[in-house]
Amino acid sequence: MRYDFDTPVERRGTGCYKWDCDEMAADVIPMWVADMDFRVAEPIVDALRRRVEHGVFGYERVPDAYYEAIIEWFRRRHGWRIEREWIQYTTGVVPAMSAVIKALTKPGDKVLVQTPVYNCFFSSIKNNKCQVLRAPLCYTGATYKVDFAEFERIIAEEKPRLFLMCNPHNPAGRVWTREELMRMGEICLRHGVMVVADEIHCELVMPGHKFTPFGSLSAEMQSNCVAMNSSSKSFNTAGLQCANIICCDGEVRAKIDRALNDNEVCDVNPLGVEALMAAYNEGAEWIDELNAYLWENYKALKDYFARYMPGLRVSELEGTYLVWVNISATGLNADELTHRLLSEGRVLVNSGLMYSDGASEGQNFIRLNIACPRSQMMEGLARIRSVVDRI
Ligand SMILES: Cc1ncc(COP(=O)(O)O)c(C=O)c1O
């Protein structure tokens, strides 16, 4: 390995959410919010250093090279051909999602999600005065599947305007296969439902799996889709706030442009732009090594649970660095266990209830962030075990 993911980086006192939030006393280990404890790839640091040296940070006019970096990355890495005018930038995937929902719905419309799912899906839908429509994923005991008949029944009966899809899926850990995407996409086409694909985790894919951009499925699917993406999640630059919406339909884009302006999220900062260009132009090797490291972390975590906490079931991880663990054997619900892990074990995890908006799909799960040096992850696991042993 050329890159070092083992050496811890001190993040406390840098004003970072993950380590400096109120719950994070000096002795707590964080396994919660989705950013990584790794230093970013050197080309990104170099690009930022050069930009900072210039010393002037006025309003940004995004350069041509920005669009070229995105187009080339998706062509090379994911076999998806994007055209320049399809790309709209904004400050994050959540602001993108909110603007897309605002642009393509009327108050009261239904937006379909597959639960459990990333908590901001619920808030973005509700903040835009729409209704959350759930198509729960089917838990098999090790992973999640789509019940296609149920998915279609819900769409046919409830007539949502949009399907807000997550691929790779946070927190289920799935990377939807081409066949699954086609089937979901065909159902949406049949019923006139537009697909809004949150693909922010798309570079974080484990061995044996392949990310398929929804827009790359076919021309028809592409026309019925708005994709949202950023280099920020996988290259660990979330604080630099820069993301993209990709849509080939000019009329839909015009509506989204209006919503981005209404929401005042149509400008990005120069450092985010530099980071994205460096990531996409020079970061492929780093991402490959990162994924290899995350996979080793996941295997070590799985072994640890099998040996010391065999009653708790670790879900398969196909993508993301967020591991979804079934805790029903503890007899506690997710909030109760999360609370005890913090108060007794000094380890902060996410309660599964966050990902079902309080509904039952998340009550038997916790979500663990494993994007940290292995030694730190093992210490976090030992703390989880110390609490589970006492239950
Ligand atoms: C599925 C998903 N979408 C969006 C985000 C956040 O995106 P951003 O920070 O660009 O707003 C996250 C963060 O964890 C996420 O998991």
The ligand as an SDF file (V2000), in Angstrom:
LIG
                    3D

 16 16  0  0  0  0  0  0  0  0999 V2000
  -26.9400    8.9490    1.1600 C   0  0  0  0  0  0  0  0  0  0  0  0
  -26.3600   10.2770    1.5670 C   0  0  0  0  0  0  0  0  0  0  0  0
  -26.6760   11.3780    0.8690 N   0  0  0  0  0  0  0  0  0  0  0  0
  -26.1660   12.5860    1.2010 C   0  0  0  0  0  0  0  0  0  0  0  0
  -25.3100   12.7270    2.2760 C   0  0  0  0  0  0  0  0  0  0  0  0
  -24.7810   14.0810    2.6360 C   0  0  0  0  0  0  0  0  0  0  0  0
  -24.4250   14.8090    1.5160 O   0  0  0  0  0  0  0  0  0  0  0  0
  -23.8470   16.2800    1.6040 P   0  0  0  0  0  0  0  0  0  0  0  0
  -22.8900   16.3450    2.7530 O   0  0  0  0  0  0  0  0  0  0  0  0
  -23.1710   16.4850    0.2830 O   0  0  0  0  0  0  0  0  0  0  0  0
  -25.0160   17.1980    1.7800 O   0  0  0  0  0  0  0  0  0  0  0  0
  -24.9730   11.6030    3.0280 C   0  0  0  0  0  0  0  0  0  0  0  0
  -24.0980   11.7440    4.2050 C   0  0  0  0  0  0  0  0  0  0  0  0
  -23.8840   10.8300    4.9440 O   0  0  0  0  0  0  0  0  0  0  0  0
  -25.5020   10.3520    2.6630 C   0  0  0  0  0  0  0  0  0  0  0  0
  -25.2020    9.2320    3.3390 O   0  0  0  0  0  0  0  0  0  0  0  0
  1  2  1  0
  2  3  1  0
  2 15  2  0
  3  4  2  0
  4  5  1  0
  5  6  1  0
  5 12  2  0
  6  7  1  0
  7  8  1  0
  8  9  2  0
  8 10  1  0
  8 11  1  0
 12 13  1  0
 12 15  1  0
 13 14  2  0
 15 16  1  0
M  END
$$$$
